[in-house]
Amino acid sequence: MIIGIYARKSVYRDNSDSVQVQVKACKDYAKILYHGESIDFIVYDQDEGFSGKNTNRPSFRQLMSDVKANRLDAVMVYKLDRISRNVKDFSDTYELLQAHNVAFLSVKETFDTSTPIGRTVMYILAAFAQLERENTSERVADSMTALGAGGKWTGGNLPTGMTSIRKIVGDKEHSFLMVDNERIGVVKMIFDLYLSGKSITSMERYFRDNGIHTESGRFFGTNQMYNILSNPVYCSNDAEAYYYFKEKGYRLPEKEQFDGTRGLIGYGKTKQTNRQRKTDHWTIAVGIHKPVIPATDWIKCQERFGQNKMLRSNKYQVGILKGALRCQCGARIDIRAYSKNNRLFSYYYCSKMHRQGKAVCDTGYVKVDTIDSLFIEKLREIKPNPNRIVLKTESNYVNTDKLRSNLKKTTDNIRNLTNALMENSESSAATYIIAQIEALDKEKQRIEKKLNAAEKNNRDASLAVETKELIYQNLCRLLDNFDNMTYTEKNELIKSTVTSCILTKDGIDIVF
């Protein structure tokens, strides 16, 4: 008998029994339960530190894989909630065990799953385990919220330029944020550069060119700088900050606490699933650390985020390949447009080159009109010869007549042999007939597999023909109506027609 033992300890600091204790208890219980039988154990114990809120765990996935492969006779756990603390997940797991005739055993909760009452007890226990987990999560969340509202640091990655200290408040010790005067300079520089008019992407390039690194020794990226600029931890608790966050719908302490002497801390922006909450779940608290940026300057940065986005997207409608053009290095191609002496200048450029310099990508800046004209010229070359449209993935049609004929012939032979076996089941020829049927059945499965693959291939080939026809129709529509279409119509039609265009040193490559 082969028994799979699944052992798990949720987190390293919890008070549940260790993995080793669980495994030993399962083995001892199995030897008593199956006394006198030969037992082999397979232990699945590499999920220490994984939560029971879902089944996305390495050892558990391996256990389920072995169940599906019919390698186990039974699955044993020390306690029911080691499998899962979610009723639906546990129910799905148990149904899979039943489908493969695998027994389920728990050392702590003894019940007979072969009876209705046993299965009912099992599901009730699973439901209570889920309820306990959810209540624990709520208590932890409430506790963290209470700590945050009091200006305490609840943990996680420290903000750039900040450190934490431990202080005793009442009869408990808590963490609080403090400004690290030796490291906060780079944060002030980021705010100063952004307020002076520099964009975040140009700041990334500036920091790289001047050798300014993060605390971990890497170059600053746009995401990291955006997170710094949008983090309330650097904002002073001025009255302006109070009204700004109040208008946004944040939960705030009393207005009297906003006296401009300390910095702020934001909590509750995201759930544990990393999904962003609505602003009425966000909390702004007053910390004990000194403010880094005046509230008026911090608010200017937040307002500029929206302004920049609007200017970038709406000021100039140039570049019909916007969103479809990629650099040969794989990066996104952006557009730079500006007006000088009543003339509009616009260029395509590699976003990676712009941020990291020509040492990373030397594509350079290319005039929008040059690339757009080249793209239209390539489409004009395709128009009289639609066969030049080649999809990224294509399939050639396969004739399936022979496969279908062989399948029918093999099926008929199996049917004839089955009839012969029914008439000669007691004769010495029965063994020979059965062997022939088994051989033909294997051949039938092989033919069916090839036929299914061929039919899928033909469906793909048929779809490719339809796709090519649609691409050609869109191509003709663009060329025939180009002068009468709006910029948006051109851009949307191009993005729906081509997979991508690759900007190279020699021009562009169109990928359908």
C-alpha positions as CSV (number, residue, x, y, z in Angstrom):
1,M,0.0,0.0,0.0
2,I,1.4,3.4,-1.0
3,I,0.4,6.4,1.3
4,G,1.1,10.0,0.5
5,I,1.7,12.1,3.6
6,Y,1.2,15.8,3.2
7,A,2.6,18.0,5.9
8,R,2.6,21.8,6.1
9,K,3.3,24.5,8.6
10,S,1.7,27.8,7.6
11,V,4.3,30.2,8.7
12,Y,7.6,29.8,10.5
13,R,6.4,31.6,13.6
14,D,3.0,29.9,14.1
15,N,2.3,27.6,17.0
16,S,1.2,24.5,14.9
17,D,3.1,21.3,15.1
18,S,6.3,21.1,13.1
19,V,6.4,19.3,9.8
20,Q,8.6,16.5,11.3
21,V,6.1,15.9,14.1
22,Q,3.2,15.8,11.6
23,V,5.0,13.2,9.4
24,K,5.9,11.0,12.3
25,A,2.3,11.1,13.7
26,C,0.9,10.1,10.2
27,K,3.3,7.2,9.9
28,D,2.5,5.9,13.4
29,Y,-1.2,6.2,12.8
30,A,-0.9,4.4,9.4
31,K,1.0,1.5,11.0
32,I,-1.7,1.1,13.6
33,L,-4.6,1.4,11.0
34,Y,-3.0,-0.9,8.5
35,H,-1.4,-3.3,10.9
36,G,0.2,-6.3,9.2
37,E,0.1,-4.7,5.7
38,S,3.1,-3.7,3.6
39,I,3.2,0.1,3.5
40,D,5.3,2.5,1.5
41,F,5.3,6.2,2.3
42,I,5.8,9.2,0.0
43,V,6.2,12.4,2.0
44,Y,5.2,15.8,0.6
45,D,6.7,18.3,3.0
46,Q,8.2,21.2,1.1
47,D,5.4,23.7,1.7
48,E,6.6,25.1,5.0
49,G,5.7,28.8,5.1
50,F,2.9,28.5,2.5
51,S,-0.6,29.6,3.6
52,G,-3.6,27.3,3.6
53,K,-5.8,30.0,2.0
54,N,-5.3,28.4,-1.4
55,T,-3.8,25.3,-3.0
56,N,-1.0,27.1,-5.0
57,R,1.8,25.2,-3.2
58,P,4.7,23.2,-4.8
59,S,4.4,20.0,-2.7
60,F,0.6,20.1,-2.9
61,R,0.7,20.4,-6.7
62,Q,3.1,17.4,-6.8
63,L,0.7,15.4,-4.5
64,M,-2.2,16.1,-6.8
65,S,-0.1,15.2,-9.8
66,D,0.7,11.8,-8.3
67,V,-3.0,11.3,-7.4
68,K,-4.0,11.9,-11.1
69,A,-1.3,9.5,-12.2
70,N,-2.8,6.8,-9.8
71,R,0.5,6.4,-7.9
72,L,-1.2,6.5,-4.4
73,D,-3.7,4.4,-2.5
74,A,-4.3,6.9,0.2
75,V,-3.5,10.5,1.3
76,M,-2.9,11.2,4.9
77,V,-2.6,14.4,6.9
78,Y,-2.1,15.3,10.5
79,K,-5.0,17.7,10.5
80,L,-7.7,18.6,8.0
81,D,-6.7,22.2,7.5
82,R,-3.2,21.2,6.3
83,I,-4.8,20.5,3.0
84,S,-6.7,23.7,2.8
85,R,-8.6,26.3,4.8
86,N,-11.0,27.0,2.0
87,V,-14.1,24.8,1.7
88,K,-14.3,25.0,-2.1
89,D,-10.6,24.1,-2.5
90,F,-11.0,21.2,-0.1
91,S,-14.2,20.0,-1.8
92,D,-12.4,20.0,-5.2
93,T,-9.5,18.1,-3.7
94,Y,-11.6,15.5,-2.1
95,E,-13.6,14.9,-5.4
96,L,-10.3,14.4,-7.2
97,L,-9.3,11.8,-4.6
98,Q,-12.6,10.0,-5.0
99,A,-12.3,10.0,-8.8
100,H,-9.0,8.1,-8.5
101,N,-10.1,5.8,-5.7
102,V,-7.7,7.4,-3.2
103,A,-8.7,7.2,0.5
104,F,-8.3,10.3,2.6
105,L,-7.2,10.0,6.3
106,S,-6.7,12.6,9.0
107,V,-4.9,11.8,12.3
108,K,-6.6,14.4,14.4
109,E,-10.1,14.2,13.0
110,T,-11.1,10.5,12.7
111,F,-14.1,10.0,10.4
112,D,-15.1,7.4,7.8
113,T,-15.4,9.1,4.4
114,S,-17.1,6.1,3.0
115,T,-20.4,7.1,4.8
116,P,-22.6,10.2,4.2
117,I,-22.2,11.3,7.9
118,G,-18.4,11.0,7.7
119,R,-18.3,13.2,4.6
120,T,-20.6,15.7,6.2
121,V,-18.4,16.0,9.3
122,M,-15.4,16.5,7.1
123,Y,-17.0,19.4,5.2
124,I,-18.2,21.0,8.4
125,L,-14.6,20.8,9.8
126,A,-13.3,22.4,6.6
127,A,-15.9,25.2,6.9
128,F,-14.8,25.9,10.5
129,A,-11.2,26.0,9.4
130,Q,-12.0,28.5,6.6
131,L,-14.0,30.7,9.1
132,E,-11.0,30.6,11.6
133,R,-8.7,31.8,8.8
134,E,-11.0,34.6,7.7
135,N,-11.5,35.8,11.3
136,T,-7.7,35.7,11.9
137,S,-7.2,37.8,8.7
138,E,-9.7,40.3,9.8
139,R,-8.2,40.6,13.3
140,V,-4.7,41.1,11.8
141,A,-6.1,43.7,9.3
142,D,-7.9,45.6,12.1
143,S,-4.8,45.5,14.2
144,M,-2.6,46.9,11.4
145,T,-5.2,49.6,10.7
146,A,-5.2,50.6,14.4
147,L,-1.4,50.8,14.4
148,G,-1.3,52.8,11.2
149,A,-3.9,55.3,12.5
150,G,-1.6,55.9,15.4
151,G,1.3,56.9,13.1
152,K,3.2,53.6,13.7
153,W,5.1,51.8,11.0
154,T,3.5,48.5,10.3
155,G,6.3,46.9,8.4
156,G,7.3,46.3,4.8
157,N,10.0,47.9,2.6
158,L,11.2,51.1,4.1
159,P,10.7,54.3,2.0
160,T,13.8,55.6,0.3
161,G,15.8,57.8,2.7
162,M,13.9,56.6,5.7
163,T,14.8,54.3,8.6
164,S,12.8,52.9,11.5
165,I,13.2,53.0,15.3
166,R,11.6,51.1,18.2
167,K,9.8,53.1,20.9
168,I,7.8,52.0,23.9
169,V,4.3,53.4,23.9
170,G,2.3,52.5,27.0
171,D,3.4,48.9,27.8
172,K,4.2,47.9,24.2
173,E,7.1,48.5,21.9
174,H,6.3,49.8,18.3
175,S,8.1,50.8,15.2
176,F,8.1,54.3,13.9
177,L,9.6,55.9,10.7
178,M,12.4,58.4,11.0
179,V,14.2,60.5,8.3
180,D,17.8,59.3,7.6
181,N,19.5,62.7,7.1
182,E,22.5,61.0,5.3
183,R,20.2,59.3,2.7
184,I,17.3,61.7,2.2
185,G,19.2,64.0,-0.1
186,V,18.4,61.9,-3.2
187,V,14.7,62.1,-2.4
188,K,14.8,65.9,-2.2
189,M,16.7,65.9,-5.5
190,I,14.0,63.9,-7.2
191,F,11.3,66.3,-6.0
192,D,13.4,69.4,-7.0
193,L,14.1,68.0,-10.5
194,Y,10.5,67.1,-11.1
195,L,9.2,70.5,-9.8
196,S,11.7,72.3,-12.1
197,G,10.0,70.8,-15.1
198,K,11.9,67.6,-15.9
199,S,9.9,64.5,-16.8
200,I,10.3,61.3,-14.9
201,T,11.9,59.6,-18.0
202,S,14.4,62.4,-18.5
203,M,15.2,62.2,-14.8
204,E,16.0,58.5,-15.2
205,R,18.5,59.4,-17.9
206,Y,19.9,62.2,-15.8
207,F,20.6,59.9,-12.9
208,R,22.1,57.3,-15.1
209,D,24.4,59.8,-16.8
210,N,25.5,61.3,-13.5
211,G,26.1,57.9,-11.8
212,I,23.4,58.4,-9.1
213,H,22.3,55.0,-7.8
214,T,19.6,53.6,-5.5
215,E,20.5,52.3,-2.1
216,S,20.9,48.8,-3.5
217,G,23.4,50.1,-6.1
218,R,21.1,50.0,-9.1
219,F,20.0,52.9,-11.3
220,F,16.8,54.6,-10.6
221,G,13.9,53.5,-12.8
222,T,10.8,55.5,-13.7
223,N,8.5,53.4,-11.5
224,Q,10.7,53.8,-8.5
225,M,10.8,57.6,-9.0
226,Y,7.0,57.8,-9.5
227,N,6.5,55.8,-6.2
228,I,8.8,58.3,-4.4
229,L,7.0,61.3,-5.8
230,S,3.5,59.9,-5.0
231,N,4.3,58.6,-1.5
232,P,2.7,60.8,1.3
233,V,5.4,59.8,3.7
234,Y,7.5,62.8,2.4
235,C,4.6,65.3,2.6
236,S,4.4,67.7,5.6
237,N,1.2,67.6,7.7
238,D,0.2,71.1,6.6
239,A,-3.4,72.2,6.4
240,E,-3.1,72.1,2.6
241,A,-2.4,68.4,2.9
242,Y,-5.5,67.9,5.1
243,Y,-7.8,69.5,2.5
244,Y,-6.2,67.7,-0.4
245,F,-6.6,64.2,1.1
246,K,-10.1,65.1,2.4
247,E,-11.2,66.0,-1.1
248,K,-9.8,62.7,-2.4
249,G,-11.9,60.7,0.1
250,Y,-9.1,59.4,2.4
251,R,-9.7,58.6,6.0
252,L,-8.0,61.2,8.1
253,P,-7.2,62.1,11.8
254,E,-8.5,65.3,13.3
255,K,-7.6,68.5,11.5
256,E,-5.9,69.8,14.6
257,Q,-3.1,67.2,14.0
258,F,-2.1,69.0,10.7
259,D,0.2,71.6,12.1
260,G,3.1,71.3,9.6
261,T,5.6,69.9,12.1
262,R,5.7,66.2,11.0
263,G,5.4,63.9,8.0
264,L,2.5,61.7,7.0
265,I,2.1,57.9,6.4
266,G,-0.3,56.3,4.0
267,Y,-2.0,52.9,4.7
268,G,-4.5,50.6,3.0
269,K,-3.9,51.5,-0.6
270,T,-3.8,47.9,-1.7
271,K,-5.2,44.6,-0.5
272,Q,-3.2,41.5,0.1
273,T,-4.0,40.5,-3.5
274,N,-2.1,43.7,-4.6
275,R,-5.4,45.1,-6.0
276,Q,-5.9,48.8,-5.3
277,R,-8.7,49.7,-2.9
278,K,-11.1,52.6,-3.3
279,T,-9.9,55.8,-1.8
280,D,-12.4,55.6,1.1
281,H,-10.3,52.6,2.4
282,W,-7.1,54.6,2.2
283,T,-5.9,56.1,5.5
284,I,-3.5,59.0,6.1
285,A,-1.9,59.2,9.5
286,V,0.5,61.6,11.1
287,G,3.9,60.1,11.9
288,I,6.6,61.2,14.3
289,H,9.2,61.9,11.6
290,K,10.2,65.3,10.3
291,P,8.6,66.4,7.0
292,V,10.7,66.2,3.9
293,I,8.7,68.2,1.3
294,P,6.2,71.0,2.0
295,A,2.6,70.0,1.3
296,T,2.2,72.6,-1.4
297,D,5.1,71.2,-3.4
298,W,4.0,67.6,-2.8
299,I,0.5,68.4,-4.1
300,K,2.0,70.2,-7.2
301,C,3.8,66.9,-8.1
302,Q,0.5,65.0,-7.8
303,E,-1.3,67.5,-10.0
304,R,1.5,67.4,-12.6
305,F,1.1,63.7,-13.1
306,G,-2.3,64.2,-14.6
307,Q,-1.3,67.2,-16.6
308,N,1.7,65.5,-18.2
309,K,-0.4,62.5,-19.3
310,M,-3.0,64.8,-20.9
311,L,-0.4,66.9,-22.7
312,R,1.4,63.8,-24.0
313,S,-1.8,62.2,-25.4
314,N,-3.7,65.2,-26.6
315,K,-1.5,68.0,-27.6
316,Y,-0.2,66.6,-30.9
317,Q,-1.9,64.0,-33.1
318,V,1.1,62.7,-35.0
319,G,2.5,59.2,-35.8
320,I,0.0,56.9,-37.4
321,L,2.1,53.9,-36.1
322,K,1.7,55.0,-32.4
323,G,1.2,51.9,-30.3
324,A,2.1,49.6,-33.2
325,L,5.8,50.5,-33.7
326,R,8.5,48.6,-31.7
327,C,12.2,49.0,-31.7
328,Q,14.5,46.2,-32.9
329,C,15.8,45.9,-29.3
330,G,12.2,45.0,-28.3
331,A,11.4,48.3,-26.5
332,R,8.4,50.5,-27.1
333,I,8.7,53.3,-29.6
334,D,7.5,56.7,-28.3
335,I,6.9,60.0,-30.1
336,R,8.5,63.3,-29.4
337,A,6.6,66.3,-30.9
338,Y,7.1,70.0,-30.5
339,S,6.4,73.3,-32.3
340,K,9.1,75.8,-33.2
341,N,8.6,78.9,-35.3
342,N,5.1,77.7,-36.2
343,R,6.6,74.5,-37.5
344,L,5.8,71.1,-36.1
345,F,8.7,68.7,-35.5
346,S,8.0,65.0,-34.6
347,Y,10.2,62.0,-34.1
348,Y,9.9,58.3,-33.3
349,Y,12.4,57.2,-30.7
350,C,13.2,54.1,-28.6
351,S,11.9,54.4,-25.0
352,K,14.8,52.3,-23.8
353,M,17.4,54.5,-25.5
354,H,15.8,57.6,-24.1
355,R,15.9,56.3,-20.5
356,Q,19.3,54.4,-20.6
357,G,21.3,56.0,-23.3
358,K,22.7,55.1,-26.8
359,A,25.1,52.6,-25.1
360,V,22.0,50.4,-24.6
361,C,20.3,51.1,-28.0
362,D,21.6,53.3,-30.8
363,T,18.4,53.5,-32.9
364,G,18.4,57.3,-32.5
365,Y,15.6,59.7,-33.4
366,V,13.8,59.2,-36.8
367,K,11.3,61.6,-38.3
368,V,7.7,60.5,-38.0
369,D,6.9,61.5,-41.6
370,T,9.8,59.4,-42.9
371,I,8.6,56.2,-41.2
372,D,4.9,56.8,-41.8
373,S,5.6,57.3,-45.5
374,L,7.7,54.2,-45.6
375,F,4.9,52.2,-44.0
376,I,2.3,53.4,-46.5
377,E,4.7,52.6,-49.4
378,K,5.1,49.0,-48.2
379,L,1.3,48.6,-48.0
380,R,1.0,50.0,-51.6
381,E,3.5,47.3,-52.7
382,I,1.3,44.6,-51.1
383,K,-2.0,45.8,-52.5
384,P,-1.6,44.4,-56.1
385,N,-0.2,41.2,-54.7
386,P,-2.1,39.9,-51.6
387,N,0.1,36.8,-51.5
388,R,2.8,38.9,-50.0
389,I,0.8,39.0,-46.8
390,V,2.5,36.4,-44.6
391,L,1.2,35.8,-41.1
392,K,3.5,35.4,-38.1
393,T,2.2,31.8,-37.8
394,E,0.7,29.9,-40.7
395,S,-0.5,26.3,-41.4
396,N,-0.7,24.5,-44.7
397,Y,-3.9,22.5,-45.4
398,V,-3.5,18.7,-44.9
399,N,-5.6,16.2,-46.8
400,T,-7.3,13.9,-44.3
401,D,-9.1,11.6,-46.7
402,K,-6.6,8.8,-46.3
403,L,-6.6,9.1,-42.5
404,R,-10.4,8.9,-42.4
405,S,-10.4,5.9,-44.7
406,N,-7.9,4.1,-42.5
407,L,-9.9,4.9,-39.4
408,K,-13.1,3.5,-40.9
409,K,-11.3,0.4,-42.0
410,T,-9.7,-0.2,-38.6
411,T,-13.0,0.5,-36.8
412,D,-14.8,-2.1,-39.1
413,N,-12.1,-4.7,-38.4
414,I,-12.5,-4.2,-34.7
415,R,-16.3,-4.6,-35.0
416,N,-15.9,-7.8,-37.0
417,L,-13.5,-9.3,-34.6
418,T,-15.7,-8.4,-31.7
419,N,-18.6,-10.2,-33.3
420,A,-16.3,-13.2,-34.0
421,L,-15.2,-13.2,-30.3
422,M,-18.8,-13.3,-29.2
423,E,-19.4,-16.4,-31.3
424,N,-16.1,-18.1,-30.3
425,S,-15.7,-17.0,-26.7
426,E,-15.2,-20.6,-25.5
427,S,-12.8,-21.7,-28.3
428,S,-9.0,-21.6,-28.3
429,A,-9.2,-18.9,-30.9
430,A,-10.6,-16.4,-28.4
431,T,-7.1,-15.5,-27.1
432,Y,-5.9,-14.8,-30.6
433,I,-8.9,-12.7,-31.4
434,I,-8.5,-10.6,-28.3
435,A,-4.8,-9.9,-29.1
436,Q,-5.9,-8.8,-32.6
437,I,-8.5,-6.4,-31.2
438,E,-6.0,-4.9,-28.7
439,A,-3.5,-4.3,-31.5
440,L,-6.2,-2.7,-33.8
441,D,-7.4,-0.6,-30.9
442,K,-3.9,0.9,-30.4
443,E,-3.8,1.5,-34.2
444,K,-7.2,3.2,-34.0
445,Q,-6.0,5.5,-31.2
446,R,-2.9,6.4,-33.2
447,I,-4.9,7.3,-36.3
448,E,-7.4,9.3,-34.2
449,K,-4.6,11.3,-32.7
450,K,-3.1,12.1,-36.2
451,L,-6.6,12.9,-37.5
452,N,-7.3,15.3,-34.6
453,A,-4.0,17.0,-35.2
454,A,-4.6,17.3,-38.9
455,E,-8.1,18.7,-38.4
456,K,-6.8,21.3,-35.9
457,N,-4.1,22.2,-38.5
458,N,-6.8,22.6,-41.1
459,R,-8.9,24.8,-38.9
460,D,-5.9,27.0,-38.3
461,A,-5.2,27.1,-42.0
462,S,-8.8,28.1,-42.7
463,L,-8.6,30.8,-40.1
464,A,-5.4,32.1,-41.6
465,V,-7.1,32.5,-45.0
466,E,-9.9,34.5,-43.3
467,T,-7.4,36.6,-41.4
468,K,-5.4,37.3,-44.5
469,E,-8.6,38.4,-46.3
470,L,-9.5,40.7,-43.4
471,I,-6.0,42.2,-43.4
472,Y,-6.2,42.8,-47.1
473,Q,-9.6,44.5,-46.8
474,N,-8.3,46.8,-44.0
475,L,-5.1,47.5,-46.0
476,C,-7.2,48.6,-49.1
477,R,-9.6,50.6,-46.9
478,L,-6.6,52.5,-45.4
479,L,-5.0,53.2,-48.7
480,D,-8.2,54.1,-50.6
481,N,-9.5,56.5,-47.9
482,F,-6.3,57.7,-46.3
483,D,-6.8,61.4,-47.1
484,N,-10.4,61.4,-45.7
485,M,-9.7,59.5,-42.5
486,T,-9.0,61.2,-39.1
487,Y,-5.8,60.5,-37.3
488,T,-7.5,58.3,-34.8
489,E,-9.3,56.2,-37.5
490,K,-5.9,55.6,-39.2
491,N,-4.2,54.7,-36.0
492,E,-6.9,52.3,-34.8
493,L,-7.2,50.6,-38.2
494,I,-3.4,50.1,-38.4
495,K,-3.3,48.6,-34.8
496,S,-6.1,46.2,-35.7
497,T,-4.4,45.1,-39.0
498,V,-0.8,44.6,-38.1
499,T,0.7,42.6,-35.2
500,S,3.6,45.1,-35.0
501,C,6.1,47.1,-37.0
502,I,9.7,46.7,-36.1
503,L,11.9,49.9,-36.5
504,T,15.4,48.9,-37.7
505,K,18.4,50.9,-38.9
506,D,17.3,50.1,-42.5
507,G,13.7,51.0,-42.1
508,I,10.7,48.9,-40.8
509,D,9.6,45.3,-41.0
510,I,5.8,44.8,-40.9
511,V,4.6,41.8,-38.9
512,F,0.9,40.7,-39.6
